Amino acid sequence: MNPTEPKKLALELKVILDQEFSLLENLLEVMQAERELLVRFQPEQLLELNKHKELLVLQHSYVERDRVAVSQKLANVLGIETPNPPLRVLVKAVDGEPGKQLAELHSKLSAVIDAIQELNELNRRLIEFSIHSVKNSVAFLKKRFFSTETYNPKGVINEEIRQLSSVNSRA
């Protein structure tokens, strides 16, 4: 084994993790904006923002693919036999400054991923609340204005029709 190969691969992994962290920070910002749009109920802007979010997720999938490949190469060079080893395992195995840099990035990535998961759950609940509110509003409107019954079981005229009748009789 070339003694510089683990350092070279660790540096390559660090560059990929920096890219991944940057993408995840951008995704977090987009999700925060998404939350604001959900609260203010701005569907057009939400659709535009969603396109940006989808692009970030796609870019992240490419970076993640590269991270997995370099992580596996580094694991092989370090004699780690675990397939697709987690970053924390690699951090423990890499010595010196590269190991410290990877440990710092691991910590930052964990924090931003936790924040994304928390915000994703909050946004999911906001979306469910919005859907529930819209369904209730539609049900109310259907019942109130589009009821096919003119009379109820006691024979009383539907209130909207009674009001229309009284307006017509005044005309």
N, C-alpha and C positions, 0 to 999 in steps of 0.2 A: 504494500500500500504506500502510495506517495504521501509523505507527511503533510503536504500542503493541501491535499485534496479535501479533507474534512473542513478546513477553513474556507476553501473556495466554495464548497457546496453550502456551508453555513452562511456565507456572504450572499450567495445566490438566493438562498431561502429568505434571508433578511430583506432583500430587495422585493421579493414576491410578497412577503408579509407586510411590508410598508405599503405596497399597492393595495393589498387586501384591506388593510386598516383604513386607508384613504377612501376606498369605495364604501366601506361600512359606515364611516363617518358621514359621507354624503347621503347614504341611504337613511341614516338616522335623522339627518336634517330634513330630508324629503318626507319622512314619516311624521316628523313634528309639524311640518306644514300641512300634511294630510289631516292630522288631528284637528288643526285649526279650521280647515275647510269643512270637515265633518261637523264640527260644532256650529259653524256658521251656515251650514247646509248650502254649499256652493258646488253643485254637481258638475257644471261645465269645467271649472278650474280643477276639480277633483279628477276628472277624466284626463286632462292634460298632465297633471302631476303623476297620475298612475302610469302614463306612458314613460315618463322619465324614470319612475321607480322600476318598471319592468326592464328598462335598458340597464340600469345599475345592477339588477339581479342577474341579468344575462352576462354582463361584464364580470361580475363576481364569480359566476360559474366557470368562466375561462381561467381566471386567476386561481381559483380553487383547484382546477385540474392541474395547473402548473405546480401549485404548492404540493399536491399529493405526489406528483412525479419526482420533484426534487427532494421531498422528505424521504421518499423510499430510497432514492440513491444515497442520501446521507446516512440513512439507517443501515444500508448494506455496507457502506464504507466503515461505519462505526461498529459493525458486528451485531447490530440489533436485529434479531430474527423476527420480530413482530411485523406482520404485514400492515402497511398503512399505519405506522406508529403515530400516536398523538403527539402534538407539539411538546407537551410537558415532558415526555420521555426523551425527545431529542434534546431539549434544553438541558436536562440533567447529564446527558452524555457528551455535550460539546463543552470543551474547556476554554478558559481565557475570556478575552473580550468578546469574541463571537457568541459565546455562551451567555454572557451578561446581556448582550444586545437582544438575543433571541428571548431571554427570560423577560426583559422589559416589554418586548412586543407581545409576548404571550399574555402578560398582565393587561396591557392596553386592549388587545383583541378580546380578551374575556370580558372586560368591563363594557366595551362597546356592544358586544353580542348580547350581554345581559340587558343593556339599555334598549336595544332593538327588540328583544323578546318582550320586555315589559311594555314598551310602547305599542307593539303589535297587538298584545292582549287588550290594551286600553282601546285602541282603534277598532278592534274586532267587536268589543262591547258597544262602542258608539254606533257602529254600523248596524248591529243587531237592534239597538234601541231605535235607530232611525227607521229600519224596516218595520219594526213593531208599530211605531207611531203612524207610519204611512198606511199600514194595513188597517189599523183602527180607524183612521180618518176615512178611508175608502168605505169601510163597513158602515160607519156612521152616516156618510153621505148616501150610500145605497139605501139604507134603512129609512133615512129621513126624506129623501127626495125622489127615490126611484121605486118606492114600494108600489106593488101592483094592486094592493088593497085600497079601496076608497073608504070602506067602512070597517070598523073594528067589530069584534064579536057582539058588542052592546049596540051596534048600529049607529054609532057616532061617526060623523064625517071626519076624514083625515084632516088634521089641522091646516095643512097647506092649502088643501082644496077649499076648506071652509073660508080661509082668508081670501082666496081668490074669488070665491063666490060673493063675499061681502064687498070686495072692491068693485066687482062687476055690477052689483046691485046699486051701488052709489053713483055709477057713471051715467 
